[in-house]
Structure formats: structure tokens, C-alpha cells
Amino acid sequence: MDELEWLEETALLVGVEEQQDDHFAYEMEELANLAEAVGVRVIGRVEQKLERKHPTSYIGKGKIEEVKRAAETMDANLIIFNDELSPSQLRNLERDIEVKIIDRTMLILDIFARRARTREARMQVELAELQYTLPRLVGLRASLSRQGGGTGGGFQNKGAGETKLELDRRKIEEQISKLGKELETMKQHRTIQRQQRVRSGTPVVSIVGYTNAGKSTLMNRMLAMAEGDQAKKVLEKDMLFATLDTSVRKLTLPDHKSFILTDTVGFVSKLPHHLVKAFRSTLEEAREADLLLHVVDVSNPEYRHMIDVTNETLEAVGVEDVPVLYVYNKADQAEGLSYPRVQDDQIWLSAKTGGGMHELTGLIEKKVYERYSVCKVLIPFDRGDLVAYLNDFANVKDTDYEENGTLLTVEMEERERKKFNPYMISH
């Protein structure tokens, strides 16, 4: 499903602050950032405090009139609601306000559609869009029918818009079924790849975190440390959801230890459940990891809320019982915070400046190489191939030449040690 096309949209944001909602102000600010991520200019906000959101209209009747007047006064051609609107709420608001309306879910789906690069990511987003669209066909038709009218905006959903909405329910359901089957095939392929990595004994470290926490910057810094200028880097940009596609890289450290490093899609408050479900198979990379690096933008005053959102989303996709190392990134931008600093399963660093990266690598090694131990092997002189193998693929700490062969002091993983049992003299 193609992305929405925004042509000089000017938007009014609308949100309801329910009782005991400590993060409402931040979520509204985040909504503005999400809108700006697709080039929409936010020109005003309307907020209402309610015990709970109105079941049929989201906001109260009086507020509907206020939103309508504000849109006319400010010449807004788009209204963005801070929550996912139900089909009935969308229809009623469309009828009463007569300005194009979208909700937070539709906005996030569009951002994902723009950022998806691989075929699988595009299919995952399209599936989520179709599942969202299906029960809202009537309301969305009304919204899109205004795109050439008096509002002057360009909210055009080239694939998901007029063309897709003209499809009947049966055709959309057929497309949902087709996408689901294709994604299931891709999931099985990824499962096989994951099983091969497990059989190889190479540990897997998966990067997770809130969007724009610096996950890609961290990954690129680690790749550069391990591979220098030859490192194949991932896209790195200071924007929401800069990368959606999972990257998998193998890192080999100076002592010949290696691990698989994967990253995942970033999270955000009120991430659409259709999207979480569609990306579930991608997020299974994190579920099967030996260690999670939970990257946190510690310079953001709401970073604890971001941690909670990330943890709740991980729990929703079944990522449990995986050891976690909290990486408090952007410490260089946090006021009065000294770094690098390590405390238990936490580290404060700056991926951008590189401060704390060596300490992070040390922590990762300590966590994922617990199965490694130091042993001594005596290799006969006629098995120089084994000595070469250990020098290339293991951490050789010391080499001595004895009467009967080469004595090596080596740090090896348990599975690798078994291959050298015939030559083992201590462990």
C-alpha cells in the first residue's frame, strides 16, 4: 500500500487528557514531531480534560464546535487526533467537523510506509494498513472525498486512498490473507537462519529501544570499532523511525571472539497494535537473543516513560527472560551527567562521541562469553593446521614450544573445547 502524499498540510492537533495521565503533554509533543516527520506543519492544538474519552465522538460536543472554529480561524486543512479513533468516532467527527481527519495510528502507519525499504517491511506495513482500514472504510471514504474540495490539502493515499478504498471488503480481506501467508513463509525462512546461527554457537546480541534513542548510531560505532573503515554501516539519521528494516551483522573482536549484532524497529507511545502484530516476526530476533542492549536516550526528560513503553511492547511480542543491558545513550547531551559509567547491568555513554564504547564492548563480552574458559592444549608438531586454526579463531593467550609439541594457553567456548579434548592437558 503506497504512502500518503502530504502537500503543504497545515494541521490542528487534538488530544484528550484522561485522569492520572502523567505523560499527556509529552505525547502531544511527540504527536507534533510525528506530524513534522511527514512534512505537516502544526499550527495549533486543542486539548480537553475528561474522565474518559467520549465513546462516540472522542471529545465532548462543545469541544467539537471549538475544533471546528479553530480549524476555520487558523485555516487548518487537517486535524490529527492523539489516539486511535474507532470507526464510529471517525464517522461522527467527519460529519460534524467537515475537515479531513486522521488519528495517531494512521499517521504512524504512513511514516512506516515511507521508511520501509525491504520487501518484507513494506508487506508488514501494508498488512497493518489494510487491517486498520477495513473497519473504517466509510469514514475514510468521507475523509478522502474532501481532498479536492475546499480544504486545499493533499492528503492523498495513492494506494491506500481512493483506489484501495474502492475495493470491496472481500478483496481487502483476500489481500490481508495473501500478505499473511507470504509473511509466514518469510518468518519460516528467518527461523531457519536463526537456527543456523544457534547451531554455530555464535552469541546473538539484539539492540532494542525507543525510536531515535540512537540505536543505529550505536550499531555503527560498534561496527567501526570491530571492522574499521571497512564496516558496512546502517542508515543513521536524527529523525523518528529512520530505520525499520532489521540489520544483522557479525562482529569479530580483536581477541577473535565474535557475536551476531541485530537491531530492531524503534518503539513509540501508542504504537498501533496492528503494526506490532505485523512486525512480530521481525521482533522475534530479540526474543531469540542471548543479550538485549536496551538503548535509552538519557538526555530526554521522559526517558523513564520511554523505557516503560519499550518494555511493554517487548512483552507484547513475547520477548521475555532475555538478559538486558541498559545502555543510557546521549549522556553527552544530559545536563550534569558524568560518563562513561558502569553500574551493574547499566552503562552511561555517548555513541556519537564514542565515550564509553570500549566499556560497553567489555560488558557485552562478559555477558555473552560466560561459557568461555581458559585451558591448555598440547598440539603435536605435525598438526600445525590446528595451531593455525586456534590462532585465527580463538583467543590464544600464550604459546610455548615443548619437546612433544606446541603448548597453547587458549580461551575457548565450551563447544569448541570438545573438539580439542584429545590434546587437552588442563582446563
Buried (B, 14 or more C-beta within 10 A) or exposed (E): BBBBBBEEBBBBBBBBBEEEEEBBEBBBEBBBBBBBBBEBBBBBBBBBEBEEBBEEBBBBEEBBEBBBEBBEEEEBBBBBBBBBBBBBBBBBBBEBBBBBBBBBBBBBBBBBBBBBEEEBBBBBBBBBBBBBBBBBBBBBBBBBEBBEEEBBBBBBBEBBBBEBBEBEEEEBBEBBEEBEEBBEEBBEEBEEEBEEBEEEEBBBBBBBBBBBBBBBBBBBBBBBBBBEEEBEBBEBEEEBBBBBBBBBBBBEBEEBBBBBBBBBBBBBBBBBBBBBBBBBBBBBBBBBBBBBBBBBBBBBEBBEBBBBBBBEBBEBBEBEEBEBBBBBBBBBBBEEBEBBBBEEEBBBBBBBBBBBBEBBBEBBBEBBBEBBEEBBBBBEEEEEEBBEBBBEBBBBEEEEEEEEBBBBBBBBBEEBBEEBEEBEEEB
